Amino acid sequence: MRPSFQSWGRYPKAEHQVLQLEWLTDRIPQLGEGQSLLPYGLGRSYGDSCLNDGQTLLATWRLNRFIEFEAATGRLRAEAGVSLADILAIAAPRGWFLPVTPGTKHVTLGGAVANDVHGKSHHVSGSFGNHVDRFELLRSDGRRLLCSPEENPDYFAATVGGLGLTGLITWVELRLKRVPGPWIDVEELQFRGLDEFLALSRESEQTHEYIVAWVDCASKGKNLARGIFSRGNHSLSKAPWVRPKPGPRMPVDLPGFALNPLSVGLFNSLYFHKQFSPRKARTVSYEPFFYPLDAIEDWNRAYGKQGFLQWQCVVPFENARETMKEILTRISASGLASFLSVMKTMGAMPPVGMLSFPAPGVTLALDFPARHARLFPMLGELDEIVAEAGGRLYPAKDARMSGRHFRLFYPRHEEFKKYIDPAFSSSFWRRVMSA
Ligand SMILES: Cc1cc2nc3c(=O)[nH]c(=O)nc-3n(C[C@H](O)[C@H](O)[C@H](O)COP(=O)(O)OP(=O)(O)OC[C@H]3O[C@@H](n4cnc5c(N)ncnc54)[C@H](O)[C@@H]3O)c2cc1C
């Protein structure tokens, strides 16, 4: 899959020079003074952490070869541009699965490490870095560092969740897990309000490997924080499995007004009532369960040419109920959110990265079309609420948090700076270090 060299939210816009890497033995190109590089996977980060405006991107999508697989342990070594989709296409039909997967499979191994991505299994499996045994880090001075919890452990901790700034990851070794097959037993349950969501989360964390909830961000009053809770486990079903065909493509940019408070409210109400009974159970292939959005290629064009922002926070459990209530009340009152709103609990497994996002608590992620003057002030207020509650925002989804907030949310940033490759930089990093 050839990337577009913008971010998934298509906000902010950026101009780049793009250099391609082809082979593991390639060296990092030397640039002139004042020039910088940033590795680029498949651009599935929403904001500006995968952008390097006015500078150079180092495209990794051709570093896409598998190197070694050990069937006795599930240990896989592959080049950093191999995508999770490439891995699943081979592994899933043979009874192997990713230890952690985000909500899209079009993510490279390098990108998954650099953002220490998390998924529906965070309460049992932690984040991606928890399952990485080692990787090679190529620095601009030509050094190749083998990084693992034992070898160069400081570079390992800086690079997992290190936003691509510590050098180029050339290959990654991770552990896949054994599963009975490509099917998932899923239950979907309606919930009304945060108390029901939290009770369902507590119960499901004990019984299900995968949990996530869609929350209706347009609803108010007695319907505030209603949604559909989805939980799943790998199924023992032996039904024949057919590889899904690629889905349709969003052919054009939709006009900006297509997503408005009326259409979002209507969609959300229909979606909430789509299941006529409060509880529904079925067995589905892993694709629609983990990657419902991948079914429509280029779905980001639904937000129009101006693009959109995603905002994702995590708030510690002790403050989660009141904080989420306040955040959801403000968002529904603003009428600005779209229908893609996800809420889930995160578990206690500590991440390995200095700048990793995951933390125990409740995480909420939402999309906002980037066209309302009111949006930025409102998001600034939400950031403040998160900060007061002791939470943090996710850089992989961010295009606008202030430097003050970033430094508060990620207290190890000073320690991290020591490991930044002098030839590397990003739009995100320049923004949060200067403001
Ligand atoms: C529909 C959708 C759902 C998502 N769901 C989730 C989710 O549930 N959980 C979650 O955590 N994230 C989620 N994401 C975000 C996505 O998983 C991350 O942004 C991921 O890091 C993108 O990987 P990428 O290969 O596209 O990398 P890019 O977006 O291109 O780059 C991401 C970062 O990785 C760095 N990088 C890339 N390759 C290398 C390399 N070889 N060496 C060093 N650094 C490198 C880049 O410099 C950049 O800082 C979602 C995104 C989408 C579009």
The ligand as a Gaussian input file, in Angstrom:
#p B3LYP/6-31G(d) Opt

LIG

0 1
 C       -8.848000       4.069000      11.919000
 C       -7.723000       4.201000      12.882000
 C       -7.812000       3.577000      14.101000
 C       -6.765000       3.678000      15.031000
 N       -6.893000       3.047000      16.222000
 C       -5.900000       3.118000      17.127000
 C       -5.975000       2.426000      18.353000
 O       -6.966000       1.748000      18.641000
 N       -4.916000       2.504000      19.217000
 C       -3.803000       3.225000      18.903000
 O       -2.868000       3.231000      19.720000
 N       -3.681000       3.887000      17.744000
 C       -4.712000       3.846000      16.855000
 N       -4.595000       4.509000      15.654000
 C       -3.370000       5.284000      15.380000
 C       -2.301000       4.421000      14.702000
 O       -2.329000       3.103000      15.192000
 C       -0.919000       4.989000      15.029000
 O       -0.858000       6.351000      14.696000
 C        0.215000       4.241000      14.315000
 O        1.414000       4.586000      14.925000
 C        0.298000       4.560000      12.823000
 O        1.321000       3.760000      12.240000
 P        1.902000       4.102000      10.789000
 O        2.688000       2.927000      10.326000
 O        0.826000       4.596000       9.899000
 O        2.929000       5.230000      11.156000
 P        2.916000       6.796000      10.821000
 O        1.608000       7.360000      11.215000
 O        3.403000       7.013000       9.440000
 O        4.032000       7.277000      11.856000
 C        3.757000       7.203000      13.232000
 C        5.032000       7.492000      14.019000
 O        5.915000       6.397000      13.845000
 C        7.185000       6.837000      13.416000
 N        7.745000       5.770000      12.595000
 C        7.156000       5.132000      11.562000
 N        7.990000       4.186000      11.077000
 C        9.112000       4.225000      11.833000
 C       10.358000       3.523000      11.804000
 N       10.594000       2.551000      10.923000
 N       11.293000       3.859000      12.713000
 C       11.077000       4.820000      13.633000
 N        9.922000       5.513000      13.703000
 C        8.957000       5.226000      12.803000
 C        6.890000       8.130000      12.658000
 O        8.008000       8.977000      12.621000
 C        5.778000       8.726000      13.516000
 O        6.296000       9.403000      14.617000
 C       -5.601000       4.434000      14.701000
 C       -5.506000       5.062000      13.462000
 C       -6.554000       4.948000      12.557000
 C       -6.444000       5.635000      11.219000

